[in-house]
Amino acid sequence: MNKKFIEKLKKKKWDKNEFKKLDKFIILKGSGGITHMLSSIVYTIKLAIKYRYFLIIDVCNYSSFLIPFSDFFYLKNVKYSEDYNDIPNTYKYYDMSISDCKFKYDPKYHYICNDKYIINKNTVQQQVESRRNIVMYIGAGDFDFLNMSKYVRINRNILKYIQSRKITNKYIGVHYRNTDIQTNFDETVQKIQLALQNNKEINTIYFATDHFESIQKFQDMFTDYNFIYYTVPYKDIRKNIHYSNPNKQELHTNLLLDMYLLTYSNIFIGSMRSGISCWVEYMRRNKDFRLFE
């Protein structure tokens, strides 16, 4: 674990009264991309509130994040921590200490701990209902965009940077996912062309993609327009961008910047098989539940 993060946790002072009534813990282990991960956090938040568990968020040890959750986000009205030291030493996950737990993906069961214990929504539900001291979850949530926007907030420093890149004139926001999930190029071009024809006052396109080669292809199609993009993905990548860019600070900052600019665009054209596009569309339709406010 990051040394600076460990020192930061040691200096943090917690109100011990927070733990008196919440003596059971649900641990969220990071998985998937950023929307997937936040959806799983919200899934465990709902379990924690309903069954009175204290939430421990562990995304710092996840290969696609590798940064403390608190560097990017915080949760509103939820008692949570990122520090395993908040769990009593006597508590075990089944017969194991937490540090001994190793997880791997299994297409049949979702995840398995130490080749023995199945982890999915059914097993977690059974465990919280039976009041186990420690419950662990790893996997997708239920993409509850209402509660994702209700509980999750962006760290002020990150938010300040994102808002400083605001586009002031009218623009079309395009999210084009084309690596692990592919989107039809010609159909997307046609949607952009139609939107421009019907909105003559718009001269700017903001383009967000996970596919490097698509930037030039779209730019060549719209040479008469102000074509803006901030995120430049790695070349020749056919897997989710969360697994390709080793600079996680840059990766997640750019992804949130893309989401922000897509959310506040005048017209949005998305890749609706992507969780990012689905969440952006939700926030556009529900202005009271936006991540960036």
TIMARKOL-810737 format. One record per residue (C-alpha): z, y, x; residue number from 1; residue in three letters. Coordinates in steps of 0.5 Angstrom, whole numbers, plus 500, padded with zeros to 3 digits. Each point is the difference from the previous one (the first is absolute). Example, Ala and Ser with C-alpha at 12.3 -4.5 7.8 and 13.67 -1.06 7.14 Angstrom:
node z->516&y->491&x->525&pos->1&code->ALA
node z->498&y->507&x->502&pos->2&code->SER
This chain:
node z->500&y->500&x->500&pos->1&code->MET
node z->499&y->507&x->502&pos->2&code->ASN
node z->505&y->503&x->505&pos->3&code->LYS
node z->500&y->507&x->497&pos->4&code->LYS
node z->501&y->497&x->493&pos->5&code->PHE
node z->506&y->496&x->502&pos->6&code->ILE
node z->503&y->506&x->503&pos->7&code->GLU
node z->499&y->504&x->494&pos->8&code->LYS
node z->503&y->494&x->495&pos->9&code->LEU
node z->506&y->500&x->505&pos->10&code->LYS
node z->501&y->507&x->499&pos->11&code->LYS
node z->499&y->500&x->492&pos->12&code->LYS
node z->507&y->500&x->496&pos->13&code->LYS
node z->500&y->497&x->494&pos->14&code->TRP
node z->505&y->501&x->494&pos->15&code->ASP
node z->503&y->493&x->500&pos->16&code->LYS
node z->502&y->501&x->492&pos->17&code->ASN
node z->492&y->499&x->500&pos->18&code->GLU
node z->502&y->493&x->501&pos->19&code->PHE
node z->506&y->498&x->497&pos->20&code->LYS
node z->496&y->499&x->493&pos->21&code->LYS
node z->494&y->497&x->503&pos->22&code->LEU
node z->502&y->494&x->504&pos->23&code->ASP
node z->494&y->496&x->500&pos->24&code->LYS
node z->493&y->502&x->503&pos->25&code->PHE
node z->493&y->499&x->499&pos->26&code->ILE
node z->495&y->501&x->506&pos->27&code->ILE
node z->493&y->502&x->500&pos->28&code->LEU
node z->496&y->498&x->505&pos->29&code->LYS
node z->493&y->504&x->501&pos->30&code->GLY
node z->494&y->497&x->499&pos->31&code->SER
node z->492&y->502&x->498&pos->32&code->GLY
node z->498&y->507&x->500&pos->33&code->GLY
node z->503&y->506&x->498&pos->34&code->ILE
node z->499&y->500&x->493&pos->35&code->THR
node z->502&y->492&x->500&pos->36&code->HIS
node z->506&y->502&x->504&pos->37&code->MET
node z->503&y->506&x->496&pos->38&code->LEU
node z->498&y->495&x->493&pos->39&code->SER
node z->505&y->495&x->503&pos->40&code->SER
node z->505&y->505&x->502&pos->41&code->ILE
node z->500&y->503&x->493&pos->42&code->VAL
node z->500&y->492&x->497&pos->43&code->TYR
node z->507&y->499&x->504&pos->44&code->THR
node z->503&y->507&x->498&pos->45&code->ILE
node z->499&y->498&x->493&pos->46&code->LYS
node z->504&y->493&x->501&pos->47&code->LEU
node z->505&y->504&x->504&pos->48&code->ALA
node z->501&y->505&x->495&pos->49&code->ILE
node z->500&y->494&x->494&pos->50&code->LYS
node z->505&y->495&x->504&pos->51&code->TYR
node z->504&y->505&x->504&pos->52&code->ARG
node z->497&y->498&x->507&pos->53&code->TYR
node z->500&y->505&x->506&pos->54&code->PHE
node z->493&y->501&x->503&pos->55&code->LEU
node z->499&y->499&x->507&pos->56&code->ILE
node z->492&y->502&x->502&pos->57&code->ILE
node z->498&y->496&x->506&pos->58&code->ASP
node z->493&y->503&x->502&pos->59&code->VAL
node z->501&y->502&x->507&pos->60&code->CYS
node z->499&y->493&x->502&pos->61&code->ASN
node z->494&y->499&x->496&pos->62&code->TYR
node z->493&y->500&x->505&pos->63&code->SER
node z->496&y->504&x->495&pos->64&code->SER
node z->506&y->506&x->499&pos->65&code->PHE
node z->504&y->499&x->507&pos->66&code->LEU
node z->503&y->507&x->498&pos->67&code->ILE
node z->507&y->501&x->496&pos->68&code->PRO
node z->499&y->501&x->493&pos->69&code->PHE
node z->504&y->507&x->500&pos->70&code->SER
node z->495&y->503&x->505&pos->71&code->ASP
node z->495&y->500&x->494&pos->72&code->PHE
node z->504&y->499&x->494&pos->73&code->PHE
node z->506&y->500&x->496&pos->74&code->TYR
node z->502&y->498&x->493&pos->75&code->LEU
node z->503&y->504&x->495&pos->76&code->LYS
node z->507&y->498&x->496&pos->77&code->ASN
node z->500&y->493&x->504&pos->78&code->VAL
node z->505&y->497&x->504&pos->79&code->LYS
node z->497&y->497&x->506&pos->80&code->TYR
node z->500&y->500&x->508&pos->81&code->SER
node z->496&y->497&x->505&pos->82&code->GLU
node z->505&y->498&x->504&pos->83&code->ASP
node z->502&y->492&x->500&pos->84&code->TYR
node z->507&y->502&x->503&pos->85&code->ASN
node z->502&y->502&x->493&pos->86&code->ASP
node z->500&y->493&x->498&pos->87&code->ILE
node z->506&y->496&x->502&pos->88&code->PRO
node z->500&y->495&x->505&pos->89&code->ASN
node z->502&y->495&x->496&pos->90&code->THR
node z->495&y->500&x->495&pos->91&code->TYR
node z->494&y->495&x->501&pos->92&code->LYS
node z->493&y->499&x->497&pos->93&code->TYR
node z->501&y->493&x->498&pos->94&code->TYR
node z->503&y->497&x->507&pos->95&code->ASP
node z->497&y->505&x->504&pos->96&code->MET
node z->501&y->506&x->503&pos->97&code->SER
node z->495&y->506&x->499&pos->98&code->ILE
node z->498&y->500&x->507&pos->99&code->SER
node z->498&y->493&x->500&pos->100&code->ASP
node z->495&y->500&x->494&pos->101&code->CYS
node z->493&y->500&x->501&pos->102&code->LYS
node z->494&y->501&x->495&pos->103&code->PHE
node z->493&y->498&x->499&pos->104&code->LYS
node z->495&y->500&x->495&pos->105&code->TYR
node z->499&y->494&x->495&pos->106&code->ASP
node z->494&y->501&x->495&pos->107&code->PRO
node z->503&y->495&x->495&pos->108&code->LYS
node z->507&y->503&x->501&pos->109&code->TYR
node z->499&y->507&x->502&pos->110&code->HIS
node z->505&y->500&x->506&pos->111&code->TYR
node z->505&y->495&x->503&pos->112&code->ILE
node z->506&y->501&x->504&pos->113&code->CYS
node z->501&y->495&x->506&pos->114&code->ASN
node z->495&y->495&x->497&pos->115&code->ASP
node z->505&y->498&x->495&pos->116&code->LYS
node z->502&y->506&x->495&pos->117&code->TYR
node z->495&y->502&x->495&pos->118&code->ILE
node z->500&y->508&x->499&pos->119&code->ILE
node z->496&y->503&x->494&pos->120&code->ASN
node z->502&y->503&x->494&pos->121&code->LYS
node z->502&y->494&x->496&pos->122&code->ASN
node z->505&y->498&x->506&pos->123&code->THR
node z->503&y->507&x->501&pos->124&code->VAL
node z->501&y->501&x->492&pos->125&code->GLN
node z->504&y->494&x->500&pos->126&code->GLN
node z->504&y->502&x->506&pos->127&code->GLN
node z->502&y->507&x->497&pos->128&code->VAL
node z->502&y->496&x->494&pos->129&code->GLU
node z->504&y->495&x->503&pos->130&code->SER
node z->503&y->506&x->504&pos->131&code->ARG
node z->499&y->498&x->507&pos->132&code->ARG
node z->503&y->504&x->506&pos->133&code->ASN
node z->493&y->501&x->503&pos->134&code->ILE
node z->493&y->500&x->497&pos->135&code->VAL
node z->494&y->501&x->504&pos->136&code->MET
node z->493&y->502&x->497&pos->137&code->TYR
node z->493&y->501&x->504&pos->138&code->ILE
node z->494&y->500&x->496&pos->139&code->GLY
node z->496&y->505&x->495&pos->140&code->ALA
node z->504&y->504&x->495&pos->141&code->GLY
node z->497&y->501&x->493&pos->142&code->ASP
node z->497&y->506&x->501&pos->143&code->PHE
node z->504&y->504&x->495&pos->144&code->ASP
node z->497&y->507&x->502&pos->145&code->PHE
node z->505&y->504&x->495&pos->146&code->LEU
node z->506&y->497&x->504&pos->147&code->ASN
node z->496&y->501&x->507&pos->148&code->MET
node z->499&y->507&x->498&pos->149&code->SER
node z->507&y->501&x->497&pos->150&code->LYS
node z->504&y->497&x->506&pos->151&code->TYR
node z->496&y->501&x->506&pos->152&code->VAL
node z->500&y->507&x->504&pos->153&code->ARG
node z->496&y->502&x->506&pos->154&code->ILE
node z->504&y->502&x->506&pos->155&code->ASN
node z->500&y->508&x->500&pos->156&code->ARG
node z->497&y->501&x->507&pos->157&code->ASN
node z->494&y->495&x->498&pos->158&code->ILE
node z->500&y->503&x->493&pos->159&code->LEU
node z->499&y->507&x->504&pos->160&code->LYS
node z->495&y->498&x->505&pos->161&code->TYR
node z->496&y->497&x->494&pos->162&code->ILE
node z->500&y->506&x->496&pos->163&code->GLN
node z->498&y->504&x->505&pos->164&code->SER
node z->493&y->497&x->500&pos->165&code->ARG
node z->499&y->502&x->493&pos->166&code->LYS
node z->493&y->501&x->498&pos->167&code->ILE
node z->500&y->507&x->496&pos->168&code->THR
node z->493&y->499&x->497&pos->169&code->ASN
node z->497&y->495&x->494&pos->170&code->LYS
node z->498&y->494&x->503&pos->171&code->TYR
node z->499&y->492&x->499&pos->172&code->ILE
node z->505&y->495&x->502&pos->173&code->GLY
node z->496&y->494&x->502&pos->174&code->VAL
node z->504&y->493&x->502&pos->175&code->HIS
node z->496&y->495&x->503&pos->176&code->TYR
node z->503&y->494&x->502&pos->177&code->ARG
node z->495&y->495&x->504&pos->178&code->ASN
node z->504&y->495&x->505&pos->179&code->THR
node z->504&y->495&x->497&pos->180&code->ASP
node z->498&y->502&x->493&pos->181&code->ILE
node z->493&y->502&x->499&pos->182&code->GLN
node z->497&y->506&x->496&pos->183&code->THR
node z->493&y->501&x->498&pos->184&code->ASN
node z->496&y->505&x->504&pos->185&code->PHE
node z->495&y->502&x->495&pos->186&code->ASP
node z->504&y->500&x->494&pos->187&code->GLU
node z->505&y->505&x->503&pos->188&code->THR
node z->494&y->505&x->503&pos->189&code->VAL
node z->498&y->500&x->493&pos->190&code->GLN
node z->507&y->502&x->497&pos->191&code->LYS
node z->500&y->505&x->505&pos->192&code->ILE
node z->493&y->503&x->499&pos->193&code->GLN
node z->502&y->500&x->492&pos->194&code->LEU
node z->506&y->504&x->501&pos->195&code->ALA
node z->497&y->505&x->504&pos->196&code->LEU
node z->494&y->501&x->495&pos->197&code->GLN
node z->505&y->501&x->495&pos->198&code->ASN
node z->504&y->505&x->504&pos->199&code->ASN
node z->496&y->504&x->503&pos->200&code->LYS
node z->506&y->505&x->503&pos->201&code->GLU
node z->502&y->494&x->504&pos->202&code->ILE
node z->497&y->500&x->507&pos->203&code->ASN
node z->506&y->496&x->504&pos->204&code->THR
node z->501&y->492&x->500&pos->205&code->ILE
node z->506&y->498&x->503&pos->206&code->TYR
node z->499&y->493&x->503&pos->207&code->PHE
node z->506&y->494&x->501&pos->208&code->ALA
node z->498&y->493&x->503&pos->209&code->THR
node z->502&y->494&x->504&pos->210&code->ASP
node z->493&y->499&x->502&pos->211&code->HIS
node z->498&y->504&x->506&pos->212&code->PHE
node z->492&y->499&x->499&pos->213&code->GLU
node z->500&y->502&x->493&pos->214&code->SER
node z->502&y->507&x->502&pos->215&code->ILE
node z->493&y->502&x->503&pos->216&code->GLN
node z->497&y->496&x->495&pos->217&code->LYS
node z->503&y->505&x->494&pos->218&code->PHE
node z->499&y->506&x->505&pos->219&code->GLN
node z->493&y->499&x->500&pos->220&code->ASP
node z->499&y->499&x->493&pos->221&code->MET
node z->503&y->507&x->499&pos->222&code->PHE
node z->498&y->504&x->505&pos->223&code->THR
node z->500&y->507&x->496&pos->224&code->ASP
node z->507&y->499&x->498&pos->225&code->TYR
node z->507&y->502&x->504&pos->226&code->ASN
node z->502&y->493&x->502&pos->227&code->PHE
node z->507&y->499&x->502&pos->228&code->ILE
node z->504&y->494&x->502&pos->229&code->TYR
node z->506&y->500&x->504&pos->230&code->TYR
node z->501&y->492&x->501&pos->231&code->THR
node z->496&y->497&x->505&pos->232&code->VAL
node z->501&y->492&x->500&pos->233&code->PRO
node z->498&y->496&x->506&pos->234&code->TYR
node z->493&y->497&x->501&pos->235&code->LYS
node z->498&y->493&x->498&pos->236&code->ASP
node z->506&y->498&x->496&pos->237&code->ILE
node z->500&y->496&x->494&pos->238&code->ARG
node z->507&y->499&x->499&pos->239&code->LYS
node z->505&y->505&x->496&pos->240&code->ASN
node z->501&y->506&x->505&pos->241&code->ILE
node z->508&y->499&x->500&pos->242&code->HIS
node z->498&y->494&x->504&pos->243&code->TYR
node z->495&y->504&x->505&pos->244&code->SER
node z->503&y->506&x->502&pos->245&code->ASN
node z->506&y->499&x->505&pos->246&code->PRO
node z->502&y->508&x->499&pos->247&code->ASN
node z->504&y->499&x->494&pos->248&code->LYS
node z->503&y->507&x->500&pos->249&code->GLN
node z->493&y->502&x->500&pos->250&code->GLU
node z->497&y->495&x->495&pos->251&code->LEU
node z->505&y->501&x->494&pos->252&code->HIS
node z->500&y->508&x->501&pos->253&code->THR
node z->493&y->500&x->499&pos->254&code->ASN
node z->500&y->495&x->494&pos->255&code->LEU
node z->505&y->504&x->497&pos->256&code->LEU
node z->496&y->506&x->501&pos->257&code->LEU
node z->494&y->497&x->497&pos->258&code->ASP
node z->504&y->498&x->494&pos->259&code->MET
node z->502&y->507&x->499&pos->260&code->TYR
node z->493&y->503&x->501&pos->261&code->LEU
node z->497&y->495&x->495&pos->262&code->LEU
node z->506&y->501&x->495&pos->263&code->THR
node z->499&y->508&x->500&pos->264&code->TYR
node z->492&y->499&x->500&pos->265&code->SER
node z->496&y->503&x->494&pos->266&code->ASN
node z->496&y->494&x->499&pos->267&code->ILE
node z->502&y->493&x->503&pos->268&code->PHE
node z->496&y->494&x->501&pos->269&code->ILE
node z->504&y->494&x->502&pos->270&code->GLY
node z->499&y->493&x->502&pos->271&code->SER
node z->504&y->497&x->495&pos->272&code->MET
node z->502&y->493&x->503&pos->273&code->ARG
node z->504&y->504&x->505&pos->274&code->SER
node z->507&y->501&x->498&pos->275&code->GLY
node z->499&y->507&x->504&pos->276&code->ILE
node z->495&y->502&x->495&pos->277&code->SER
node z->504&y->497&x->494&pos->278&code->CYS
node z->506&y->504&x->502&pos->279&code->TRP
node z->496&y->507&x->501&pos->280&code->VAL
node z->497&y->499&x->493&pos->281&code->GLU
node z->507&y->499&x->497&pos->282&code->TYR
node z->503&y->506&x->503&pos->283&code->MET
node z->494&y->504&x->498&pos->284&code->ARG
node z->501&y->498&x->493&pos->285&code->ARG
node z->507&y->501&x->500&pos->286&code->ASN
node z->502&y->507&x->503&pos->287&code->LYS
node z->507&y->499&x->499&pos->288&code->ASP
node z->500&y->494&x->505&pos->289&code->PHE
node z->497&y->502&x->506&pos->290&code->ARG
node z->503&y->497&x->507&pos->291&code->LEU
node z->498&y->507&x->503&pos->292&code->PHE
node z->505&y->505&x->496&pos->293&code->GLU
